[in-house]
Amino acid sequence: MKNLVTILCLLFFVGAFAQTTDEEKLTATVKEFHQALVKKNTISLNQQTDKALSYGHSNGWVQSKKDLVKDFERGYISYQSFKEDSITVLMNDNMANVRFVADITATLGGTTVVNNYHLKVLEVWVKKGKRWVLFARQAVK
C-alpha cells in the first residue's frame, strides 16, 4: 500500500511538471509570434499560423492567414512594439487558449500615424506534431 501511494504521488508530480513545461513552451511560442509581427518576419508568420487562421482586431476587422501575410508584405500594417502582460494559458489536449493584456504600437494603412492600443486578447493555439500554431485570435478594447 505504501508503494502504491508513493507511485501515485510520483505520477502526479511528473504530470504537473509536464503540464507546466508545455505551458511554458506555448507561452514562449506566443511571445515569439508577437515579436515576428514586430520584425515583419513573414516566414515565421507563415510557420506559426494555421492555414485556417482567423485574426480578429479590436475594431472588428478580421484577416485570414493570406490577408495577414499579404498586408505585412505590402506594409499595410506595421507593428512597432508588442508587449504582453498577465498571460494565462488553459490547455486541453492539443488545443489551448491564451489570454493576455497587450500594449501594442502600430501603424495602419501605410500611414506614418502611430497608434497605441491597450487590448485584451484571446488566442487559440493548436498543437500540430511538436509545435504550436495560431488558429484564431480576437482582441477587444
C-alpha positions in Angstrom: 0.0 0.0 0.0 2.8 2.4 0.9 4.4 1.7 -2.5 1.2 2.4 -4.3 0.8 5.8 -2.6 4.4 6.6 -3.5 3.9 5.7 -7.1 0.7 7.7 -7.3 2.4 10.8 -5.8 5.3 10.4 -8.2 2.9 10.2 -11.2 1.0 13.3 -10.0 4.2 15.4 -9.7 5.6 14.2 -13.1 2.2 15.1 -14.7 2.1 18.5 -13.1 5.7 19.2 -14.2 5.0 18.2 -17.8 1.9 20.5 -17.9 3.9 23.4 -16.6 6.6 22.7 -19.2 4.0 22.6 -22.0 2.5 25.9 -20.8 6.0 27.5 -20.7 6.8 26.3 -24.2 3.5 27.7 -25.5 4.0 31.0 -23.7 7.4 31.3 -25.3 5.9 30.5 -28.7 3.2 33.2 -28.2 5.9 35.8 -27.4 8.0 34.7 -30.4 5.0 35.1 -32.7 4.3 38.6 -31.4 7.9 39.5 -32.0 7.7 38.1 -35.5 4.9 40.6 -36.0 7.2 43.5 -34.9 10.1 42.2 -37.0 7.8 41.7 -40.1 9.1 38.1 -40.3 6.6 36.7 -42.8 8.5 33.3 -42.9 7.9 32.9 -39.2 4.3 34.2 -39.5 3.6 31.5 -42.1 5.1 28.8 -39.9 3.4 29.8 -36.7 -0.1 30.2 -38.1 -2.7 27.7 -39.2 -4.0 27.7 -42.8 -7.5 28.4 -41.5 -6.3 31.4 -39.3 -9.0 33.9 -38.3 -7.1 37.0 -36.9 -9.6 39.5 -35.4 -8.7 43.1 -34.5 -10.3 45.2 -31.8 -12.1 47.3 -34.5 -13.9 44.3 -35.9 -11.5 43.8 -38.9 -10.8 40.1 -39.5 -7.9 38.8 -41.5 -7.3 35.3 -43.0 -3.8 33.9 -43.0 -3.3 35.0 -46.6 -4.5 38.6 -45.8 -2.3 38.8 -42.7 0.9 37.8 -44.6 -0.1 40.0 -47.7 -0.7 43.1 -45.5 2.7 42.7 -43.8 4.5 42.2 -47.1 2.9 45.4 -48.7 3.3 47.4 -45.5 -0.4 48.0 -44.9 0.0 47.1 -41.2 3.2 47.6 -39.2 3.8 46.8 -35.5 6.5 48.8 -33.8 6.0 47.1 -30.4 4.0 44.3 -28.8 4.1 43.7 -25.1 2.1 41.1 -23.3 1.1 41.2 -19.6 -0.9 38.8 -17.4 -0.7 35.8 -19.7 -2.9 32.8 -18.8 -2.8 29.5 -20.6 -5.6 26.9 -20.5 -4.7 23.7 -22.2 -7.0 20.9 -23.5 -5.1 18.1 -25.2 -3.8 19.6 -28.5 -5.6 22.9 -28.1 -5.0 25.9 -25.8 -6.5 29.3 -25.3 -4.1 32.0 -24.3 -5.4 35.3 -22.8 -3.4 38.4 -22.0 -3.4 42.1 -21.9 -1.4 43.7 -24.6 0.1 47.1 -25.2 0.7 47.5 -28.9 2.1 50.3 -31.1 1.3 50.0 -34.8 0.6 51.9 -38.0 -2.2 51.0 -40.3 -3.0 51.8 -43.9 0.6 52.5 -44.9 0.5 55.8 -43.0 3.1 57.1 -40.6 0.5 57.8 -37.9 1.5 55.7 -34.9 -1.4 54.3 -32.8 -1.1 52.9 -29.3 -3.5 50.2 -28.2 -4.2 48.7 -24.8 -6.1 45.5 -25.6 -7.5 42.3 -24.1 -6.6 39.4 -26.4 -7.7 35.8 -26.7 -5.6 33.5 -28.9 -6.4 29.9 -29.7 -3.4 27.7 -30.5 -3.4 24.1 -31.8 -0.6 21.7 -31.4 0.4 20.1 -34.7 3.1 17.5 -34.3 5.6 19.0 -31.9 4.8 22.7 -32.5 2.0 25.1 -31.7 0.3 27.2 -34.4 -2.1 30.1 -34.0 -5.6 29.1 -35.1 -7.6 32.1 -34.0 -7.2 35.5 -32.4 -9.6 38.2 -31.2 -8.8 41.4 -29.5 -11.1 43.9 -27.7 -10.6 47.3 -26.2 
